């Protein structure tokens, strides 16, 4: 049955430790968007300045001059999971801008084998059905400039919808706050992104009869209904970047992030109060036309069999091409460290209407 019963149980188990604050909740929102950013290991909080800023730092929306939209698609776990993103942004006036984006992470056509064996113990393959599990995040962003030159802020309001077939579903709500500062000479850029700043609250609705059928399918399985709410703690990302122009035609952008969670995790810097995962990214550009990117991040302490610690990390690389308002980017990345997960090929598209008007 291709372990489909196990997959189904895993899906429902994600709800079982709700109510208490969880270190890992709504994790699909932490993957990232835009192949250009992923190629730099997500170290873009300080210099993001396009439609994708709605995800990375909404304050960056202040730099768009005209309508922009973006698309991205990626496959994870040997094409089992599909990850899609779409974003749109537009300036309101010289001091404000808005954007909207949608993320979907889903696994479709999972075999439901909970009814495979009938009440008399007979196997009936006609009793197998299909279901999907999907997570959705809809974000509305607003950015505005402050009276201090170079200082902008942005706010995200997010609605989360999570569905596990007709077994369970949830609604969630949360807010983000972002700040960016650009020096007078525009050489140095700084950014702060506070995610789930009010905490994000998810409320689940579970079909009790179907949950009981799943629990009864495995002897000794817990029969108690999981808690129906979960809370996502705030996270913070602090970034800085600098860009050099080399002989007019070439550019080099260096960026760094400190990704902070207010809980003890396996990050390389970990305390009971805060855990910090650094990320570094580089982008080499030619004529604002072709880009080569690289980055390293996701530094984790892995406990070995002999209880010793090993530091793992995730390297990423990427390419980009920009011409007449159309930008196509590619990144080779993964969801884990350099040895634990398969690498994924990610493509994204961005269209800027302002550049179209130049021709």
BELNOR-V939734 format. One record per helix or strand of 2 or more residues. SS is the DSSP state (H for helix, E for strand). FROM is the first residue (numbers start at 1). LEN is the number of residues. If there is no record, write none. Layout:
# BELNOR-V939734
{{SS & FROM & LEN} {SS & FROM & LEN}}
This chain:
# BELNOR-V939734
{{H & 4 & 10} {E & 21 & 2} {H & 27 & 4} {H & 35 & 5} {H & 53 & 4} {H & 58 & 6} {E & 68 & 9} {E & 81 & 13} {E & 96 & 17} {H & 125 & 3} {E & 129 & 17} {E & 151 & 14} {E & 168 & 15} {E & 188 & 8} {E & 200 & 7} {H & 208 & 9} {E & 229 & 4} {E & 235 & 12} {E & 250 & 12} {E & 269 & 2} {E & 275 & 12} {E & 290 & 14} {E & 309 & 15} {E & 326 & 8} {E & 344 & 9} {H & 353 & 4}}
